Amino acid sequence: MSIIKIQINHTENIPKEKLAFHLYDEIGEEYDISEDDIEDYFNIDYVLQLPNDSFVTIFTLDFPTLAVRDIELKDVLKSYLNTLRDLEEVENVVKLQDEILQEIALEYYKSLFSIEMELRNVLTYILTYDEKPIVSDTFKDFGIDKAQTFTGSDILDRHENGLFYILFNHYGSFTEPKNLKAEKIAELLQDVSISDYTEFKNRIQSRYISCDRHSQFLYSIKQKLDPLEKMRNAVMHIRNLSDSLITNFENAIDDGHQGKGVSTLINDFWQSEALCLNESTWRSLAVKELSKFNTDEILRDDQNNFDDREDVIDYIVDEINSKVDISDFEPSDDDFDELRNLLNSESSDVPSSSQHEN
């Protein structure tokens, strides 16, 4: 059973029997339900007279669980409410509560929640990659207004970031920064720390997303956000979900004739990043691990029972390989050779982390 609460503004008395009769017309014969049984689904909560001598009736309909046939339950309810609205004595019909809608909306909310969190995940990574702090000044550069103010301590305590406080439709605003005003350009031109045109140009370009593949992703999702935002607004404000709203939403998140959906675009983004960065990431982490080993000390330690320096190097490379684990990536012989070369370098001491970072 699903609870539906309805308010009717009307000019004449509308008894429960009449409300039940019109629902019987919708479902009675098709589902073999008697008029008496249908009447039991109704409860009149209030009947109140208004100052203009019309009336408001608020009633609760305990809508029965029906097998879905050629028409969905939400459409059965809509047809019934249309019938009530068209009665001569009825001026208006408004739903106050709709558990049929609630059940459908919750499924879309779960989908939206997952997609929005994944989008924030990608955007957080892209901004972090470019060393753009997720703060008000960065938002201003891209013409983004916060939906709610926040402080640094607040979001740190909640393990959030500023992206949690911008409007959904602004997720697509990071494609390019807003144009600089003349006074800002003049300010940059007078900046004594900018010594030449190349440096000035670099300062301007630093406002943009630096990596082409990141920009391409942002452009690819931008056109998909409108159907998602409309579904989000409908769900959050408890509006009816029209067939076109649902279709547009599903076309935006799923692959189809309109190309890749948001879910696939997000998955493709991470795969592309991994393809581009896995090897350099593994090598960098592996080199940093080298600072934790000293070949000479290991060789001198009698408990280790190594015959020569090459045995120690093989041991260190194996240890590093077991500790540095990059998903879906297997280091190549060249990667291992680089570690061996570092260990075989002129100095018997393994390079420090700070040396490699530079």
Stockholm file with secondary structure:
# STOCKHOLM 1.0

chainA/1-358         MSIIKIQINHTENIPKEKLAFHLYDEIGEEYDISEDDIEDYFNIDYVLQLPNDSFVTIFTLDFPTLAVRDIELKDVLKSYLNTLRDLEEVENVVKLQDEILQEIALEYYKSLFSIEMELRNVLTYILTYDEKPIVSDTFKDFGIDKAQTFTGSDILDRHENGLFYILFNHYGSFTEPKNLKAEKIAELLQDVSISDYTEFKNRIQSRYISCDRHSQFLYSIKQKLDPLEKMRNAVMHIRNLSDSLITNFENAIDDGHQGKGVSTLINDFWQSEALCLNESTWRSLAVKELSKFNTDEILRDDQNNFDDREDVIDYIVDEINSKVDISDFEPSDDDFDELRNLLNSESSDVPSSSQHEN
#=GR chainA/1-358 SS CEEEEEEEEESSCCCHHHHHHHHHHHHHHHHTCCHHHHHTTEEEEEEEECTTSCEEEEEEEEECCCCCCSSCHHHHHHHHHHHHHTSTTEEEEEEEEEHHHHHHHHHHHHHHHHHHHHHHHHHHHHHHHTTCCSSHHHHHHTTCCBSSCCCHHHHHHTTCCGGGGBCGGGGGGGGSCCCCCHHHHHHHHTCTTCCSHHHHHHHHHTTSCCCHHHHHHHHHHHTTHHHHHHHHHHHHTTCCCCHHHHHHHHHHHSCBTTBCCHHHHHHHHHHHHHHHHHHHHHHHHHHHHHTTCCHHHHHHCGGGCCCSHHHHHHHHHHHHHHHCCCTTCCCCHHHHHHHHHHHTSSSSSCCCHHHHHC
#=GC SS_cons         CEEEEEEEEESSCCCHHHHHHHHHHHHHHHHTCCHHHHHTTEEEEEEEECTTSCEEEEEEEEECCCCCCSSCHHHHHHHHHHHHHTSTTEEEEEEEEEHHHHHHHHHHHHHHHHHHHHHHHHHHHHHHHTTCCSSHHHHHHTTCCBSSCCCHHHHHHTTCCGGGGBCGGGGGGGGSCCCCCHHHHHHHHTCTTCCSHHHHHHHHHTTSCCCHHHHHHHHHHHTTHHHHHHHHHHHHTTCCCCHHHHHHHHHHHSCBTTBCCHHHHHHHHHHHHHHHHHHHHHHHHHHHHHTTCCHHHHHHCGGGCCCSHHHHHHHHHHHHHHHCCCTTCCCCHHHHHHHHHHHTSSSSSCCCHHHHHC
//
